[in-house]
């Protein structure tokens, strides 16, 4: 009866009704946002209005497409009077308020998109009257409440997206009635509980995105029935339990599978090798154990494999066999198994991985052996992460062939020998970390060619020689750590050219000479650690470095008075001037009022200061008194 009444009312309306409805819609748009609707006026025929399409027979409005018009304001309830509408697209604007319940009057509607706005309130129950809907997009708003069970009445739906809202509660079992559904996205909400078993009826489904919610219980058994699935995203929920051993046989058409950030345990099913079209497999930050199946090497279309932060492997020799098998995956672009318990020797076969490989992440495992001589074969590599392993041997000169490399982190191993001069070929480097190794020899001058470098960490090691002047030409540097080596010579006078430098760590070396005046030009500096060297002379004028937080000049031969301007460095948290040759009175204002911030012990000619510093008082010579006779 309700539908019949709507039908009668629709035919009673005319194109004048449509014009009035659209003018009402325009009136609810902020005036400063109405430029795109300037054609909406009585002097221009309705069917020539921008964004409006009319039917050939009745000249009624059948399509209203205002996507991306930069409109703001409210959606007028009069939109429900456009009774011949088949398509309504208001996406990618700034509409606020709520979705008018009158939208439910649009019973002819096939396509409704109000995504990418700032709409609030609940999803209107009246949408159940739009029984012809094929596509319903309400994503990227501020919608609240639960997913209405009434949506299960829209049985013709093919695409449904409620993603990126504030929806909560449990998923209604009635969604199992949407048997024509191909794509369902609920990502980035707060929906909780188990996935209803009725979802198993959605056997046409190609995409299911449930990521970033609060779903719980084991891997949803209903999903195993969705054999047509190509894209499955369960990441960042509270799923737990083990994956079925026949996982790959039940879901053979998957292309993208992401289960990051859950509590899955047990082993990776060997049957994943059956998913011949799998391109992306990510299951980071879970509790998986056992070995990584070598059968993954059968996945010739695999492009992305991330198993980061699990408990895979057991320090055994065979834990890295999968790496050799993956050389068959000629499309592989990302391989990351960071933070597991893999053991054994790093196989030379990694140099035969796909020439399309962009990311190789093996850090924080228990991998021994050395970096293969032909590592330079991976010519597309942009990220190489091998830190926190047990690698020994030399860093091969062929690393200089990785001309696309941007991030290279080899820290916390036992790599020895010299830093190859060829590393200067890596002109796209953003990060180079060789810290906590056993490198020796000099720092290559060729590093000055790495003009995009922002992070350079080469300490602690066993490096000697001087700090290359060429490094002072890398104006992009933010963090420079050469501490805990045996570097000699002085701090280059051009250090002031590093105007973006935030942290300078060169402590515990054998550097000497006076600190350059240009140090005062490093206006971005927050951390200055020069302790444990042989620097002498006065502290240069660095009063402009007002963002300094940590300063350690201790264990040097610095002299002169302590600059009073340190007192006014509002961000200063630590100032260590101990074990030097400073003299004179210690300031007592500002930061010098706290012994938790300032340390000055071991300067025998200092005096005054606050009593907690335990310095001798400063005596001034009293005026002489002539004896009166």
LOFI-793063 format. One line per 3 residues: their letters; for each residue x, y, z of C-alpha. Coordinates in steps of 0.001 Angstrom, whole numbers, plus 500000, padded with zeros to 6 digits. Example, Ala and Ser with C-alpha at 12.3 -4.5 7.8 and 13.67 -1.06 7.14 Angstrom:
2
as) 512300/495500/507800; 513670/498940/507140
//
This chain:
629
xxx) 500000/500000/500000; 502789/502404/500934; 504511/501756/497574
xxx) 501228/502280/495639; 500657/505629/497372; 504211/506705/496525
xxx) 503639/505717/492888; 500418/507752/492628; 502047/510766/494239
xxx) 505019/510519/491881; 502829/510783/488773; 500906/513678/490311
xxx) 504168/515638/490414; 505446/517548/487366; 508676/519020/486137
xxx) 507641/522176/488027; 507727/520047/491173; 511263/519016/490245
xxx) 512286/522636/489661; 510898/523722/493014; 512616/520803/494752
xxx) 515973/521660/493195; 515633/525336/494085; 514909/524239/497657
xxx) 518074/522107/497526; 520023/525148/496318; 518566/527335/499062
xxx) 520025/525027/501713; 523519/525342/500237; 525676/528043/501822
xxx) 525587/531169/499642; 529368/531290/499312; 529244/527701/497994
xxx) 526500/528227/495379; 528783/529222/492483; 528628/525745/490949
xxx) 524814/526015/490883; 524639/529390/489141; 522766/527817/486205
xxx) 519944/526805/488559; 517548/529681/487841; 514286/530320/486029
xxx) 515973/531745/482912; 517555/528400/482001; 515539/525242/481213
xxx) 515591/522754/484075; 517143/519977/482006; 520149/522187/481187
xxx) 520991/522898/484811; 524467/521784/485758; 524488/518301/487272
xxx) 520886/517614/486201; 519810/514976/483679; 516197/514539/482539
xxx) 514381/511581/481054; 513549/511698/477343; 509875/510804/477811
xxx) 508589/512739/480806; 511321/515415/481018; 511534/514652/484691
xxx) 514843/514736/486602; 516312/511225/486563; 519900/511945/487571
xxx) 521319/514491/489993; 525104/514337/490006; 526711/517025/492196
xxx) 529797/515010/493121; 532793/517205/493922; 530942/520517/493473
xxx) 532448/521818/496757; 528973/522438/498138; 528263/523009/501814
xxx) 525192/523366/503983; 522342/520907/504524; 520599/518419/502276
xxx) 517075/519743/501818; 514200/517323/502628; 512686/518517/499313
xxx) 515120/516208/497573; 512585/513509/498331; 510212/515120/495804
xxx) 512463/514217/492863; 510397/511096/492446; 511847/510028/489075
xxx) 515439/510018/490325; 517436/506944/489408; 520832/508347/490433
xxx) 521637/510723/493301; 525308/511541/493836; 526183/514219/496411
xxx) 529586/512761/497254; 532788/514682/497927; 531176/517863/499241
xxx) 530785/519354/502719; 527128/518652/503464; 526371/518553/507193
xxx) 523296/517766/509238; 521584/514435/508667; 520483/512361/505704
xxx) 516815/513439/505267; 514341/510623/505832; 512565/511910/502698
xxx) 515299/510219/500636; 513221/507112/501293; 510572/508524/498925
xxx) 512900/508006/495964; 511600/504528/495223; 513056/504464/491692
xxx) 516588/505057/492982; 519281/502667/491762; 522328/504637/492873
xxx) 522749/506710/496064; 526113/508206/497044; 526497/510751/499857
xxx) 530047/509697/500762; 532841/512106/501670; 530700/514635/503510
xxx) 530252/515484/507205; 526793/514051/507671; 525808/512902/511149
xxx) 522908/511195/512848; 521685/507707/512106; 521215/505886/508845
xxx) 517535/506592/508014; 515298/503526/508247; 513234/504963/505387
xxx) 515912/503770/502954; 514126/500402/502993; 511568/501983/500621
xxx) 514300/502358/497986; 513859/498721/497090; 515479/499093/493648
xxx) 518791/500283/495059; 521823/498617/493544; 524506/500887/494963
xxx) 524458/502523/498405; 527477/504583/499461; 527396/506366/502843
xxx) 531168/506224/503524; 533356/508943/505080; 530815/510777/507203
xxx) 530054/511002/510921; 527102/508621/510956; 526269/507116/514358
xxx) 524223/504340/515865; 524169/500773/514654; 523831/499280/511199
xxx) 520022/499088/510742; 518744/495546/510381; 516237/496966/507872
xxx) 519027/497296/505298; 518615/493565/504858; 515426/494354/502886
xxx) 517405/495956/500057; 517906/492615/498386; 518982/494040/495030
xxx) 522054/495734/496510; 525276/495008/494678; 527559/497521/496413
xxx) 527240/498700/500026; 529766/500959/501738; 529296/502296/505263
xxx) 533028/502760/505793; 534728/505488/507841; 531893/506500/510158
xxx) 531159/506123/513867; 528873/503125/513637; 528852/500697/516555
xxx) 526903/497779/517914; 526763/494370/516272; 526367/493480/512640
xxx) 522738/492478/511932; 522143/488925/510720; 519696/490344/508143
xxx) 522632/491388/505959; 522696/487738/504976; 519613/488504/502843
xxx) 521689/490657/500480; 522527/487715/498266; 523297/489901/495237
xxx) 525991/491782/497135; 529388/491880/495436; 531174/494500/497545
xxx) 530663/495243/501254; 532853/497746/503094; 532401/498484/506803
xxx) 535964/499550/507528; 536938/502161/510109; 533936/502027/512425
xxx) 533421/500625/515921; 531299/497613/515092; 531856/494714/517483
xxx) 531038/491104/518207; 531071/488088/515940; 530400/488021/512220
xxx) 526899/486519/511792; 526787/483059/510245; 524163/484340/507790
xxx) 526963/486146/505923; 527760/482738/504445; 524805/483254/502063
xxx) 526594/486127/500276; 528215/483776/497823; 528555/486406/495053
xxx) 530884/488499/497198; 534134/489686/495634; 535205/492285/498213
xxx) 534689/492192/501991; 536341/494938/504019; 535911/494797/507802
xxx) 539223/496415/508755; 539665/498695/511786; 536637/497716/513854
xxx) 536162/495738/517061; 535062/492408/515643; 536083/489448/517779
xxx) 535973/485645/518090; 537763/483275/515730; 538252/483629/512003
xxx) 534633/484015/510796; 533521/480568/509683; 530977/482135/507328
xxx) 533786/483619/505251; 535043/480163/504339; 531824/479792/502270
xxx) 532587/482891/500194; 534649/481115/497569; 534265/483992/495083
xxx) 536139/486437/497344; 539038/488255/495721; 539650/490958/498340
xxx) 539425/490206/502070; 540446/492767/504696; 540130/491753/508360
xxx) 543054/493813/509648; 543032/495648/512961; 540234/493877/514798
xxx) 540210/491412/517691; 539962/488160/515762; 541786/485201/517274
xxx) 542231/481453/516968; 543840/479418/514208; 543321/479424/510471
xxx) 541944/476248/508932; 544494/474032/507220; 542345/474011/504054
xxx) 542156/477824/503988; 543625/478064/500495; 541266/475443/499093
xxx) 538152/477164/500455; 539138/480661/499280; 540973/479883/496026
xxx) 540249/483181/494245; 541785/485605/496726; 544023/488310/495315
xxx) 544446/490532/498391; 544384/489100/501926; 545106/491371/504886
xxx) 544760/490141/508472; 547243/492496/510192; 546803/493467/513822
xxx) 544727/490628/515257; 545405/487717/517617; 545603/484834/515176
xxx) 547833/481983/516319; 549032/478677/514976; 550745/478119/511649
xxx) 550388/479685/508231; 548313/477174/506239; 550411/475447/503588
xxx) 547346/475493/501336; 547879/479211/500720; 550043/477927/497886
xxx) 546766/476895/496177; 545654/480521/495811; 547307/480928/492450
xxx) 546213/484548/491895; 547225/485808/495349; 549029/489129/494931
xxx) 549070/490514/498473; 549301/488592/501753; 549728/490547/504996
xxx) 549344/489107/508482; 551630/491307/510597; 551310/491798/514363
xxx) 549692/488478/515257; 550845/485421/517209; 551683/483021/514394
xxx) 554257/480287/514967; 555960/477574/512953; 557857/477961/509720
xxx) 557038/480074/506688; 555777/477643/504021; 558181/477214/501114
xxx) 555099/476551/499005; 554541/480317/498855; 557117/480207/496097
xxx) 554400/478755/493846; 552507/482055/493948; 553860/483470/490702
xxx) 551618/486548/490958; 552640/487428/494531; 553622/491095/494813
xxx) 553371/491830/498550; 554263/489513/501453; 554339/490910/504998
xxx) 554574/488645/508052; 556019/491245/510431; 556002/490817/514237
xxx) 554898/487238/514792; 556738/484285/516329; 557603/482530/513104
xxx) 560681/480314/512985; 562660/478797/515798; 566276/479814/515187
xxx) 566788/476668/513136; 568832/476291/509964; 565785/475683/507771
xxx) 563883/478802/508767; 565090/480736/505713; 564342/478093/503080
xxx) 561286/480056/502007; 563580/482847/500755; 565018/480556/498113
xxx) 561542/479419/497109; 560379/483024/496679; 562860/483524/493843
xxx) 560095/482017/491681; 557827/484970/492514; 559013/487210/489708
xxx) 556410/489923/490445; 557372/490290/494122; 557743/493925/495188
xxx) 557533/493826/498996; 558971/491115/501240; 558952/491860/504959
xxx) 559289/489334/507785; 560590/491816/510384; 560411/490875/514062
xxx) 560171/487096/514031; 562456/484314/515280; 563995/483222/512017
xxx) 567466/481722/512220; 570108/480247/510018; 572405/481746/507421
xxx) 571251/484486/505081; 571155/482633/501752; 572956/483976/498711
xxx) 569769/483178/496804; 568166/486418/498008; 570148/488128/495255
xxx) 567982/486160/492793; 564719/487577/494135; 562572/489555/491740
xxx) 564294/492475/490029; 561021/494292/490799; 561633/494010/494560
xxx) 561212/497406/496246; 561299/496438/499943; 563368/493726/501656
xxx) 562735/493659/505407; 564496/490954/507424; 565362/493014/510498
xxx) 565069/491900/514126; 565419/488182/513587; 568322/485886/514440
xxx) 569811/485750/510956; 573529/484999/510698; 575964/484864/507800
xxx) 576942/487795/505626; 575305/490078/503108; 575709/488311/499725
xxx) 578316/489755/497364; 575746/490221/494598; 573203/492173/496670
xxx) 573500/494782/493901; 571404/492532/491644; 568249/493855/493336
xxx) 568384/496956/491194; 564867/498226/492017; 565338/498066/495780
xxx) 564220/501184/497649; 564241/499860/501227; 566782/497430/502738
xxx) 566199/496608/506418; 568627/494107/507952; 569220/495645/511383
xxx) 569261/493739/514680; 570502/490416/513379; 573786/488533/513729
xxx) 575298/489387/510370; 579081/489394/509978; 581537/489863/507144
xxx) 581909/492830/504821; 579418/495209/503267; 579756/494359/499549
xxx) 580814/497101/497156; 577926/496037/494893; 575559/497869/497239
xxx) 576551/500882/495169; 574484/499453/492312; 571222/499952/494236
xxx) 570659/503357/492700; 566990/503500/493790; 567797/502841/497449
xxx) 566239/505347/499859; 566343/503570/503242; 569289/501364/504219
xxx) 569354/500145/507828; 572091/497650/508699; 572438/498688/512340
xxx) 573122/496409/515317; 574960/493589/513571; 578643/492649/513532
xxx) 579486/493789/510008; 583156/494703/509646; 585629/496110/507146
xxx) 585453/499490/505478; 582381/501380/504399; 582494/500974/500605
xxx) 583314/504120/498640; 580574/503039/496217; 577952/503937/498800
xxx) 578302/507471/497472; 576488/506298/494330; 573252/506091/496304
xxx) 572181/509642/495651; 568539/508964/496580; 569369/507822/500110
xxx) 567175/509318/502817; 568378/507101/505668; 571689/505296/506173
xxx) 572196/503479/509456; 575396/501524/510071; 575357/502001/513848
xxx) 576438/499326/516344; 578649/497355/514000; 582412/496872/513655
xxx) 583126/499053/510629; 586647/500396/510497; 588697/502665/508292
xxx) 587611/506167/507352; 584221/507626/506559; 584145/507819/502750
xxx) 584148/511316/501280; 581748/510027/498629; 578912/510267/501163
xxx) 578844/513933/500245; 577158/512874/496979; 574126/511655/498929
xxx) 572502/515054/498751; 569051/513844/499869; 570296/512208/503057
xxx) 568392/513182/506206; 569447/510462/508642; 573103/509367/508869
xxx) 574095/507067/511729; 577622/505580/511721; 578326/505211/515426
xxx) 579300/503258/517455; 581888/501563/515212; 585684/501479/514906
xxx) 586035/504302/512404; 589031/506626/512435; 590332/509590/510469
xxx) 588660/512969/510131; 585055/513966/509568; 584812/514492/505803
xxx) 584270/518092/504828; 581929/516793/502102; 579325/515750/504662
xxx) 578865/519417/505554; 577455/519897/502040; 574424/517678/502741
xxx) 572031/520464/503683; 569131/518031/504082; 570704/516322/507130
xxx) 568480/516223/510194; 570220/513580/512316; 573985/513019/512247
xxx) 575473/510413/514593; 579217/509655/514457; 579598/508978/518164
xxx) 581693/506264/519800; 584383/505913/517153; 588028/507037/517040
xxx) 587607/510078/514813; 590334/512724/514969; 590800/516254/513737
xxx) 588342/519055/514362; 584645/519620/513858; 584544/521095/510327
xxx) 584119/524865/510214; 581271/524523/507725; 579027/522655/510155
xxx) 576852/525766/510165; 575729/524918/506623; 573639/522103/508118
xxx) 570801/524489/508818; 568211/521679/509167; 570269/519653/511650
xxx) 568254/518645/514718; 570609/516135/516377; 574428/516172/516273
xxx) 576046/513254/518082; 579845/513099/517873; 580625/512206/521479
xxx) 583318/509750/522595; 585800/510250/519780; 589292/511834/519679
xxx) 588260/515123/518135; 590081/518285/519126; 590454/521973/518299
xxx) 588086/524827/519007; 584369/524540/518362; 583549/526470/515168
xxx) 581600/529700/515421; 579325/528522/512611; 577753/526065/515051
xxx) 575548/528989/516032; 573929/528869/512579; 572369/525436/513146
xxx) 569127/527049/514241; 567079/523816/514159; 569344/522076/516683
xxx) 567720/520275/519610; 570440/517807/520675; 574159/518622/520783
xxx) 576363/515827/522142; 580097/516570/521919; 581214/514881/525155
xxx) 584318/512735/525562; 586620/514528/523125; 589556/516970/523351
xxx) 587827/520187/522309; 589338/523300/523897; 588688/527019/524082
xxx) 585485/528866/524837; 581967/527821/523899; 581150/529741/520697
xxx) 578134/532025/520591; 575202/529648/520156; 572599/531873/521790
xxx) 570478/531554/518645; 569912/527816/519210; 566906/528444/521444
xxx) 565335/525065/520657; 568139/523116/522361; 566875/520370/524657
xxx) 569959/518263/525379; 573522/519605/525481; 576497/517509/526607
xxx) 579938/519120/526366; 581395/517168/529278; 584821/515497/529346
xxx) 586602/517979/527117; 589142/520781/527712; 586742/523684/527216
xxx) 587480/526873/529129; 586266/530399/529739; 583044/531349/531459
xxx) 579702/529566/531223; 577414/531554/528890; 574507/533040/530804
xxx) 572144/532749/527837; 571633/529022/528572; 569430/530218/531466
xxx) 566796/531422/529012; 566620/528322/526772; 563007/527408/527537
xxx) 563232/523893/526044; 566468/522938/527776; 566177/519653/529697
xxx) 569843/518681/530140; 573069/520705/530187; 576254/518840/531087
xxx) 579418/520948/531239; 581256/518673/533689; 584971/517825/533645
xxx) 586276/520805/531689; 588261/523931/532568; 585445/526444/532912
xxx) 585999/529252/535387; 584171/532067/537033; 580723/532187/538584
xxx) 577909/529856/537602; 574639/531659/536762; 571775/531193/539220
xxx) 568804/532214/537119; 566445/530320/534811; 567557/526791/533979
xxx) 570542/527137/536335; 568140/526979/539279; 567782/523203/538827
xxx) 570562/520719/539564; 568463/518122/537741; 569092/520013/534506
xxx) 572588/521444/534962; 575784/519518/535784; 579117/521364/536212
xxx) 581245/519169/538496; 584927/518692/537710; 585636/522348/536848
xxx) 587968/523379/539681; 587806/527111/538949; 584028/527445/538988
xxx) 582282/529065/541912; 578844/530160/543065; 575724/528702/541557
xxx) 572873/527166/543555; 573921/525243/546656; 572949/521863/545175
xxx) 575907/522173/542782; 578272/522084/545788; 580630/524722/544427
xxx) 582843/527037/546451; 581516/530531/546994; 582769/533352/544790
xxx) 584844/535873/546804; 585379/539434/545617; 588387/541323/546938
xxx) 587304/543616/549774; 588345/547299/549594; 591460/548043/551698
xxx) 590919/549885/555007; 593652/552399/555917; 594552/552454/559602
xx) 593624/555772/561208; 596055/557330/563593
//
